[in-house]
């Protein structure tokens, strides 16, 4: 078997195509981040997906998109309570229960 060699032009086209795939995949966390109010995580997700796509293709792009989307969506299902915690004055003391 002969070793496969790429010319400079073919290598640049391959890197550009993989970066483009990473960019389009990175639009997913960017969109979720925009609509959920976490635009910073969305921008980080698209940057990592694009750069990871240029370096290692979809091996990095798909996991980075999944992780960024998870980071955006993980807090959206948590219900925040509006009840304030009890202060020391409101807690029943142990002296009242011994009488």
Order of alpha helices (4+ residues) and beta strands (2+ residues): alpha-alpha-alpha-alpha
